[in-house]
Amino acid sequence: MKLRLHSLATVLVLLAALPAMAGIKEGIASYKSKDYLAAFAKLDPLARTGDGQALYYVAMLHSDGLGIEKNQAEGARLFQRSAEQGNPNGQNALGFSYMVGEGVEKNFATALLWLNKAAAQGNSKAYHHLGTMHLEGWGMMKDEAQATAWFRKAADAGNADGYKQLGNSYELGRGVPKDMAEAVTWYRKSAEQGNAMGQYELWRMYGQGLGVQKDEALGLEWLRKAADQGYSPAQYRLGAAYEEGKGVRQNDRVALEWYLKAAHQGNAGGQSMSGHFYKTGRGTGQDYVEAAVWLRKAAEQDDKEAQQELGQLYMRGVGVNKDMAQSVAWHTKAAEQGMADAQTNLGVFYRTGDGVAKDGEKAIYWATKGATGGNMNAAFNLGNMYEVGDAVPANGSEAFKWYLKAAQGDHPGAQYRVGVMYFQGLAIGQDIAASIRWLRRSSDNNVMDAKFLLAKLLEAGANGAPDIDGAATLYAEAALAGHAEARTRFLALNRSHLMKDFSAKPADMKTIIIPEF
């Protein structure tokens, strides 16, 4: 009789629980179908009764701001209650919250405690998070082999993030022998489960031919899948593909659309390129104000290209009020990250005292940095400083060295100065043939003083027989561009011309060039 009563009581308890079980099932179905308001309405009453599973899902709604106002602290509190009920998803989520400091203060020891509890119940996400903690050395000694072991457990449980991380381990030789083909295998498993990061990695492998035959078109298909899921690095890279016309028809408008998608998610590269496109009017109407908005967002994330361009906007006073102090500040950040244009401009600022106190030593330092970084304007400016003795003692040999570097980099002004120095024999032996050669290159780049001097040399037959027709043509070109002496020479071409009445003047501060943008 007692046995029958006990059995009856058990049945009654189960029957009483059926509505709650049904409510949880319906709530989870609403959550998975992204009907978050309905999910909250069905699950919140059950969570208030202390149901661990309902607590977990309501915590997710609070933590991610799904259907209700985002409140990560409340989410963490509910994860705690779910975890204490023994729910493995709650335990994993609570461990993750402590791992990253989401809704609670970051605490690796507490994170490990709850992740290990979830892992003991077979939670594959906990396996993945434990792998991450071992990989990064969070709360323990860094251990790539142990990290990979956890990632393998996650992968064996069918976890898409585990697949992706195991692929990383094989690609990088992290705790396992490096094996590109094996990496592709695991990236593919992750990608085929719809994991955006796995899809992105598979794009990269196909694009570079790593562990698989190179196939940019197939790689781009995977990149688009990741971008369509909202993965911002993929959106940024897809924008770059459209910008460059790589694997797709070149289209600046579509490129900007993808850059903006990435930008709105806080992707610094997307923000930087969106700013650049608005600044240059690519794919949209030119809008310096909008450019400044996006460049600032990227610059504040330490994007060096954005820092450089934002500094230029402040220097020019476009899109923002002109502010040389701000310009110097952003140029400095970019220069310290190796941006040659920023280094060049910073050298000019210190030379001229524009926005900063004059400092010859710093002017030379930053100009040298810019020049060695490949900026020919910086090399030209260095040549100018050494030629006229500004910020450093005058030194013809150093001037010629930097002018020549810039000239070989196709800097028109430097080509002219090299031609002048060869003509006058300044710091080097006179070489009329070399002078004519460099003056011609500068003339072809439309430097009017170069046309004028070259015309005089041709007229005088400095390197052979006089070339009156050639001289007349160059005088005329320079005269039409407003060169007064060339106009006089052109009109008086029937008189004799002597080289000795020409004396090239050294460059002065007016020859400083700040790159246009």
C-alpha positions as CSV (number, residue, x, y, z in Angstrom):
1,M,0.0,0.0,0.0
2,K,2.8,2.4,1.0
3,L,4.6,1.5,-2.3
4,R,1.4,2.4,-4.3
5,L,1.1,5.7,-2.5
6,H,4.7,6.5,-3.2
7,S,4.3,5.7,-6.8
8,L,1.1,7.8,-7.0
9,A,2.9,10.7,-5.4
10,T,5.7,10.5,-7.9
11,V,3.3,10.5,-10.8
12,L,1.5,13.5,-9.4
13,V,4.8,15.4,-9.1
14,L,5.6,14.5,-12.7
15,L,2.2,15.6,-13.8
16,A,2.5,18.9,-12.0
17,A,5.9,19.5,-13.7
18,L,4.5,18.9,-17.2
19,P,3.2,22.5,-17.7
20,A,6.6,23.9,-16.6
21,M,8.5,21.5,-18.9
22,A,6.2,22.5,-21.7
23,G,6.7,26.1,-21.0
24,I,10.5,25.8,-21.0
25,K,10.3,23.9,-24.3
26,E,8.2,26.6,-25.9
27,G,10.4,29.3,-24.5
28,I,13.5,27.7,-25.8
29,A,11.9,27.3,-29.2
30,S,11.0,31.0,-29.2
31,Y,14.5,31.9,-28.3
32,K,16.0,29.8,-31.1
33,S,13.6,31.2,-33.6
34,K,14.7,34.7,-32.4
35,D,11.3,35.6,-31.0
36,Y,13.0,37.0,-27.9
37,L,10.0,38.8,-26.5
38,A,8.0,35.6,-26.5
39,A,10.9,33.7,-25.1
40,F,11.2,36.2,-22.2
41,A,7.4,36.1,-21.5
42,K,7.5,32.2,-21.3
43,L,10.8,31.7,-19.5
44,D,11.0,34.6,-17.0
45,P,8.1,33.2,-14.8
46,L,9.8,29.8,-14.7
47,A,13.2,31.4,-13.9
48,R,11.6,33.1,-10.9
49,T,10.7,29.7,-9.6
50,G,14.4,28.8,-9.7
51,D,14.4,26.5,-12.8
52,G,18.1,26.3,-13.8
53,Q,17.4,26.0,-17.5
54,A,15.0,28.9,-17.6
55,L,17.4,30.9,-15.6
56,Y,20.1,30.3,-18.2
57,Y,18.0,31.5,-21.1
58,V,16.7,34.5,-19.3
59,A,20.2,35.4,-18.4
60,M,21.2,35.2,-22.0
61,L,18.4,37.6,-22.9
62,H,19.6,40.1,-20.3
63,S,23.3,39.6,-21.1
64,D,23.0,40.1,-24.9
65,G,20.1,42.6,-24.8
66,L,17.8,40.3,-26.8
67,G,14.2,41.6,-26.7
68,I,14.9,43.4,-23.5
69,E,17.4,46.1,-22.3
70,K,20.9,44.8,-22.2
71,N,22.1,44.3,-18.6
72,Q,25.2,42.1,-18.3
73,A,25.3,42.4,-14.5
74,E,21.8,41.0,-14.3
75,G,22.8,38.3,-16.8
76,A,25.8,37.3,-14.7
77,R,23.6,37.2,-11.6
78,L,21.1,34.9,-13.3
79,F,23.9,32.7,-14.7
80,Q,25.1,32.3,-11.1
81,R,21.7,31.1,-10.0
82,S,21.5,28.7,-13.0
83,A,25.0,27.4,-12.3
84,E,24.2,26.8,-8.6
85,Q,21.3,24.7,-9.8
86,G,23.8,22.5,-11.6
87,N,22.9,23.6,-15.1
88,P,26.0,23.0,-17.3
89,N,25.1,25.8,-19.7
90,G,24.7,28.2,-16.7
91,Q,28.1,27.0,-15.3
92,N,29.8,27.5,-18.7
93,A,28.3,31.0,-19.2
94,L,29.2,32.0,-15.7
95,G,32.8,30.8,-16.2
96,F,33.0,32.7,-19.5
97,S,31.6,35.9,-17.8
98,Y,34.4,35.7,-15.2
99,M,37.0,34.9,-17.9
100,V,36.3,38.0,-19.9
101,G,34.9,40.3,-17.2
102,E,31.4,40.5,-18.6
103,G,28.9,41.7,-16.0
104,V,31.4,40.7,-13.2
105,E,34.9,41.6,-12.4
106,K,37.4,39.5,-14.3
107,N,38.5,36.6,-12.2
108,F,40.4,33.7,-13.8
109,A,40.3,31.4,-10.7
110,T,36.5,31.7,-10.5
111,A,36.3,31.2,-14.2
112,L,38.3,28.0,-14.0
113,L,36.1,26.7,-11.2
114,W,32.8,27.0,-13.1
115,L,34.2,26.0,-16.5
116,N,35.6,22.8,-14.9
117,K,32.2,22.1,-13.4
118,A,30.6,22.5,-16.8
119,A,33.3,20.5,-18.5
120,A,32.7,17.7,-16.0
121,Q,29.2,17.5,-17.3
122,G,30.3,17.3,-20.9
123,N,29.7,20.9,-21.9
124,S,31.6,21.3,-25.2
125,K,31.6,25.1,-24.9
126,A,33.4,24.8,-21.6
127,Y,36.0,22.5,-23.3
128,H,36.6,25.3,-25.8
129,H,36.9,28.0,-23.1
130,L,39.3,25.9,-21.0
131,G,41.4,25.5,-24.1
132,T,41.5,29.3,-24.6
133,M,42.6,29.8,-21.0
134,H,45.4,27.3,-21.3
135,L,46.4,28.8,-24.6
136,E,46.5,32.4,-23.2
137,G,47.9,31.4,-19.9
138,W,45.0,32.9,-18.0
139,G,45.1,31.9,-14.3
140,M,47.7,29.3,-15.1
141,M,51.0,28.7,-17.0
142,K,50.5,28.9,-20.7
143,D,50.3,25.4,-22.1
144,E,49.7,25.0,-25.8
145,A,49.6,21.2,-25.7
146,Q,46.9,21.2,-23.0
147,A,45.0,23.9,-24.9
148,T,45.0,21.8,-28.0
149,A,43.9,18.8,-26.0
150,W,40.8,20.8,-24.8
151,F,40.2,22.0,-28.3
152,R,40.2,18.4,-29.5
153,K,37.7,17.4,-26.8
154,A,35.5,20.3,-28.0
155,A,35.9,19.2,-31.6
156,D,35.2,15.6,-30.8
157,A,31.9,16.8,-29.2
158,G,31.1,18.5,-32.5
159,N,31.8,22.1,-31.3
160,A,32.3,24.4,-34.3
161,D,34.6,26.7,-32.3
162,G,36.6,23.7,-31.2
163,Y,37.0,22.7,-34.9
164,K,38.3,26.2,-35.7
165,Q,40.8,26.3,-32.8
166,L,42.0,22.8,-33.6
167,G,42.6,24.0,-37.2
168,N,44.6,27.0,-35.8
169,S,46.7,24.5,-33.7
170,Y,47.6,22.4,-36.8
171,E,48.3,25.5,-38.9
172,L,50.6,27.1,-36.3
173,G,52.1,23.9,-34.9
174,R,50.5,24.7,-31.5
175,G,50.8,21.6,-29.3
176,V,50.8,19.4,-32.4
177,P,53.1,19.1,-35.4
178,K,52.4,21.7,-38.0
179,D,50.1,20.3,-40.8
180,M,48.4,22.7,-43.2
181,A,46.3,20.0,-44.8
182,E,45.0,18.9,-41.4
183,A,44.3,22.5,-40.5
184,V,42.1,22.8,-43.6
185,T,40.2,19.7,-42.6
186,W,39.3,21.2,-39.3
187,Y,38.5,24.6,-40.7
188,R,36.2,23.0,-43.2
189,K,34.4,21.1,-40.4
190,S,33.9,24.4,-38.6
191,A,32.8,26.3,-41.8
192,E,30.4,23.6,-42.8
193,Q,28.7,23.9,-39.4
194,G,28.1,27.6,-40.2
195,N,30.9,29.0,-38.0
196,A,31.8,32.4,-39.4
197,M,35.4,32.3,-38.0
198,G,35.9,28.8,-39.6
199,Q,34.6,30.2,-42.9
200,Y,36.9,33.1,-42.7
201,E,39.9,30.8,-42.0
202,L,38.9,28.6,-44.9
203,W,38.8,31.7,-47.2
204,R,42.4,32.5,-46.1
205,M,43.7,29.0,-46.8
206,Y,42.1,28.9,-50.3
207,G,43.3,32.4,-51.0
208,Q,46.9,31.6,-50.1
209,G,46.9,28.0,-51.2
210,L,47.8,26.7,-47.7
211,G,47.2,23.0,-47.3
212,V,44.9,23.1,-50.3
213,Q,45.1,24.0,-54.0
214,K,44.9,27.8,-54.3
215,D,41.3,28.8,-55.4
216,E,40.5,32.4,-54.9
217,A,37.0,32.1,-56.2
218,L,36.1,29.3,-53.8
219,G,37.8,31.1,-51.0
220,L,35.7,34.2,-51.8
221,E,32.5,32.1,-51.5
222,W,33.5,31.2,-47.9
223,L,34.4,34.8,-47.1
224,R,31.0,36.0,-48.3
225,K,29.3,33.4,-46.1
226,A,31.2,34.7,-43.1
227,A,30.5,38.3,-44.0
228,D,26.8,37.6,-44.5
229,Q,26.7,36.3,-40.9
230,G,28.0,39.6,-39.7
231,Y,31.6,38.6,-38.9
232,S,33.3,42.0,-39.1
233,P,36.8,40.8,-40.2
234,A,35.1,39.1,-43.1
235,Q,33.1,42.1,-44.0
236,Y,36.3,44.2,-44.0
237,R,38.1,41.8,-46.2
238,L,35.2,41.5,-48.6
239,G,35.2,45.3,-48.8
240,A,38.9,45.1,-49.7
241,A,38.1,42.5,-52.4
242,Y,35.6,44.9,-54.1
243,E,38.0,47.8,-53.7
244,E,40.8,46.0,-55.4
245,G,38.7,44.0,-57.8
246,K,40.2,40.8,-56.5
247,G,37.9,37.9,-57.4
248,V,35.0,40.2,-58.0
249,R,34.3,43.1,-60.4
250,Q,35.9,46.2,-58.9
251,N,33.2,48.4,-57.3
252,D,33.9,51.2,-54.9
253,R,30.3,51.6,-53.9
254,V,30.0,48.0,-52.8
255,A,33.4,48.1,-51.2
256,L,32.2,51.1,-49.0
257,E,29.0,49.2,-48.2
258,W,31.0,46.3,-46.7
259,Y,33.5,48.6,-45.0
260,L,30.6,50.4,-43.3
261,K,29.1,47.1,-42.2
262,A,32.4,46.2,-40.5
263,A,32.7,49.8,-39.2
264,H,29.3,49.8,-37.5
265,Q,30.5,46.7,-35.5
266,G,33.5,48.5,-34.3
267,N,36.0,47.0,-36.7
268,A,38.9,49.5,-36.8
269,G,39.9,48.6,-40.4
270,G,36.4,49.1,-41.6
271,Q,36.2,52.4,-39.8
272,S,39.5,53.5,-41.3
273,M,38.6,52.6,-44.8
274,S,35.1,54.1,-44.5
275,G,36.8,57.4,-43.4
276,H,39.2,57.2,-46.3
277,F,36.5,56.6,-48.8
278,Y,34.5,59.6,-47.5
279,K,37.6,61.7,-47.5
280,T,38.5,60.9,-51.1
281,G,34.9,60.6,-52.4
282,R,35.3,57.0,-53.5
283,G,32.0,55.1,-53.8
284,T,30.2,58.1,-52.4
285,G,30.1,61.9,-52.5
286,Q,33.1,63.5,-50.8
287,D,32.2,64.2,-47.2
288,Y,35.0,65.4,-44.9
289,V,32.8,65.6,-41.8
290,E,31.7,62.0,-42.2
291,A,35.3,61.1,-43.0
292,A,36.5,62.7,-39.7
293,V,33.8,60.8,-37.7
294,W,35.0,57.4,-38.9
295,L,38.7,58.2,-38.9
296,R,38.5,59.3,-35.3
297,K,36.8,56.1,-34.3
298,A,39.5,54.0,-36.0
299,A,42.3,56.3,-34.7
300,E,41.1,55.9,-31.2
301,Q,41.5,52.1,-31.7
302,D,45.1,52.8,-32.6
303,D,44.7,52.3,-36.3
304,K,47.8,54.0,-37.7
305,E,46.4,54.8,-41.2
306,A,43.4,56.5,-39.6
307,Q,45.7,58.5,-37.2
308,Q,47.7,59.7,-40.1
309,E,44.7,60.8,-42.1
310,L,43.0,62.4,-39.1
311,G,46.1,64.4,-38.5
312,Q,46.0,65.6,-42.1
313,L,42.4,66.7,-41.7
314,Y,43.3,68.8,-38.7
315,M,46.3,70.1,-40.6
316,R,44.1,71.3,-43.5
317,G,41.1,72.2,-41.5
318,V,38.7,70.1,-43.5
319,G,35.9,68.2,-41.8
320,V,37.2,69.6,-38.5
321,N,38.4,73.0,-37.3
322,K,42.0,73.5,-38.2
323,D,44.0,72.6,-35.1
324,M,47.7,72.1,-35.5
325,A,48.1,70.9,-31.9
326,Q,45.7,68.1,-32.7
327,S,47.3,67.5,-36.0
328,V,50.7,67.1,-34.3
329,A,49.2,64.8,-31.7
330,W,47.7,62.4,-34.3
331,H,50.7,62.6,-36.6
332,T,52.9,61.6,-33.7
333,K,50.8,58.6,-32.9
334,A,50.9,57.5,-36.5
335,A,54.7,58.3,-36.8
336,E,55.5,56.2,-33.8
337,Q,53.8,53.3,-35.5
338,G,56.0,53.7,-38.6
339,M,53.8,55.7,-40.9
340,A,56.3,57.4,-43.3
341,D,53.9,60.2,-44.4
342,A,53.2,61.1,-40.8
343,Q,56.9,61.0,-40.0
344,T,57.6,63.3,-42.9
345,N,55.0,65.8,-41.9
346,L,56.1,65.7,-38.3
347,G,59.6,66.6,-39.4
348,V,58.2,69.6,-41.2
349,F,56.2,70.7,-38.2
350,Y,59.3,70.6,-36.0
351,R,61.3,72.4,-38.6
352,T,58.8,75.3,-39.0
353,G,57.4,75.4,-35.5
354,D,53.8,74.8,-36.8
355,G,51.7,73.5,-34.0
356,V,54.8,72.6,-31.9
357,A,58.0,74.4,-30.7
358,K,60.8,74.4,-33.3
359,D,63.2,71.6,-32.7
360,G,65.9,71.0,-35.3
361,E,67.0,67.7,-33.7
362,K,63.5,66.3,-33.9
363,A,63.0,67.8,-37.4
364,I,66.0,65.8,-38.6
365,Y,65.0,62.7,-36.6
366,W,61.5,62.5,-38.1
367,A,62.6,63.5,-41.6
368,T,65.2,60.7,-41.6
369,K,62.6,58.2,-40.3
370,G,60.3,59.2,-43.2
371,A,63.0,59.1,-45.8
372,T,64.3,55.7,-44.7
373,G,60.7,54.6,-44.7
374,G,60.4,55.4,-48.4
375,N,58.9,58.8,-48.4
376,M,60.6,60.9,-51.1
377,N,59.3,64.2,-49.8
378,A,61.2,63.5,-46.5
379,A,64.3,62.7,-48.4
380,F,63.9,65.9,-50.4
381,N,63.4,67.9,-47.2
382,L,66.5,66.4,-45.6
383,G,68.5,67.4,-48.7
384,N,67.1,70.9,-48.4
385,M,67.9,71.2,-44.7
386,Y,71.5,70.1,-45.3
387,E,71.9,72.3,-48.4
388,V,70.7,75.6,-46.7
389,G,72.0,74.7,-43.2
390,D,68.6,74.7,-41.5
391,A,68.4,72.7,-38.3
392,V,71.8,71.2,-39.1
393,P,75.1,72.7,-40.3
394,A,75.2,73.0,-44.1
395,N,76.7,69.9,-45.7
396,G,76.8,69.6,-49.4
397,S,77.6,65.9,-49.5
398,E,74.7,65.1,-47.2
399,A,72.4,67.3,-49.2
400,F,73.4,65.6,-52.4
401,K,72.9,62.1,-50.9
402,W,69.4,62.8,-49.8
403,Y,68.5,64.7,-53.0
404,L,69.7,61.8,-55.0
405,K,67.7,59.3,-53.0
406,A,64.6,61.4,-53.6
407,A,65.4,62.0,-57.3
408,Q,65.8,58.2,-57.8
409,G,62.4,57.9,-56.2
410,D,61.0,60.2,-59.0
411,H,60.7,63.3,-56.8
412,P,60.6,66.2,-59.4
413,G,62.1,68.9,-57.1
414,A,64.9,66.6,-56.1
415,Q,65.7,65.8,-59.7
416,Y,66.0,69.5,-60.3
417,R,68.3,70.0,-57.3
418,V,70.5,67.1,-58.4
419,G,70.7,68.6,-61.9
420,V,71.8,71.9,-60.4
421,M,74.4,70.4,-58.1
422,Y,75.9,68.4,-61.0
423,F,75.9,71.6,-63.1
424,Q,77.6,73.8,-60.4
425,G,79.8,71.0,-59.1
426,L,78.5,71.6,-55.6
427,A,79.9,68.9,-53.2
428,I,80.6,66.7,-56.2
429,G,82.6,67.1,-59.4
430,Q,80.9,69.0,-62.2
431,D,79.2,66.6,-64.6
432,I,77.2,68.4,-67.4
433,A,75.9,65.2,-68.9
434,A,74.5,64.0,-65.6
435,S,73.1,67.5,-65.0
436,I,71.3,67.4,-68.3
437,R,70.0,63.9,-67.7
438,W,68.5,64.8,-64.3
439,L,67.2,68.2,-65.5
440,R,65.4,66.4,-68.3
441,R,63.7,64.0,-65.9
442,S,62.7,67.0,-63.7
443,S,61.5,68.9,-66.8
444,D,59.4,65.9,-67.9
445,N,57.8,66.1,-64.4
446,N,56.9,69.7,-65.2
447,V,59.3,71.6,-62.9
448,M,59.6,75.0,-64.7
449,D,63.0,75.9,-63.2
450,A,64.3,72.6,-64.6
451,K,62.9,73.4,-68.1
452,F,64.5,76.9,-67.9
453,L,68.0,75.6,-66.9
454,L,67.9,72.7,-69.3
455,A,66.9,75.1,-72.1
456,K,69.9,77.3,-71.3
457,L,72.2,74.3,-71.3
458,L,70.8,73.1,-74.7
459,E,71.0,76.6,-76.1
460,A,74.6,77.0,-75.1
461,G,75.6,73.6,-76.4
462,A,76.9,72.6,-72.9
463,N,77.2,69.0,-73.8
464,G,77.8,69.2,-77.6
465,A,76.3,71.2,-80.4
466,P,73.7,73.9,-79.4
467,D,70.1,72.7,-79.7
468,I,68.2,75.9,-80.4
469,D,64.9,74.2,-81.3
470,G,65.0,72.1,-78.1
471,A,65.8,75.2,-76.0
472,A,63.1,77.2,-77.7
473,T,60.5,74.5,-76.9
474,L,61.5,74.4,-73.3
475,Y,61.5,78.2,-72.9
476,A,58.1,78.3,-74.4
477,E,56.7,75.6,-72.1
478,A,58.1,77.4,-69.0
479,A,57.0,80.8,-70.3
480,L,53.4,79.6,-70.8
481,A,53.5,78.4,-67.2
482,G,54.4,81.9,-66.0
483,H,58.2,81.7,-65.8
484,A,59.2,85.3,-66.4
485,E,62.9,84.6,-67.2
486,A,62.0,81.9,-69.6
487,R,59.7,84.3,-71.4
488,T,62.5,86.8,-71.7
489,R,64.9,84.2,-73.0
490,F,62.4,82.9,-75.5
491,L,61.9,86.4,-76.9
492,A,65.6,87.1,-77.1
493,L,66.7,83.8,-78.5
494,N,68.3,85.5,-81.5
495,R,70.9,87.0,-79.2
496,S,74.0,85.1,-77.9
497,H,73.6,83.2,-74.7
498,L,76.3,82.4,-72.2
499,M,76.1,79.9,-69.4
500,K,78.1,82.1,-67.1
501,D,75.2,84.5,-66.6
502,F,73.2,81.7,-64.9
503,S,73.8,81.1,-61.2
504,A,71.4,78.5,-59.6
505,K,70.3,79.6,-56.2
506,P,70.0,77.0,-53.4
507,A,66.6,75.8,-52.4
508,D,65.0,77.7,-49.5
509,M,62.2,77.0,-47.0
510,K,59.6,77.5,-49.7
511,T,60.6,74.2,-51.3
512,I,59.3,72.2,-48.3
513,I,56.6,69.9,-49.6
514,I,53.8,68.4,-47.5
515,P,52.1,65.6,-49.4
516,E,48.7,66.5,-50.8
517,F,45.8,64.1,-50.1
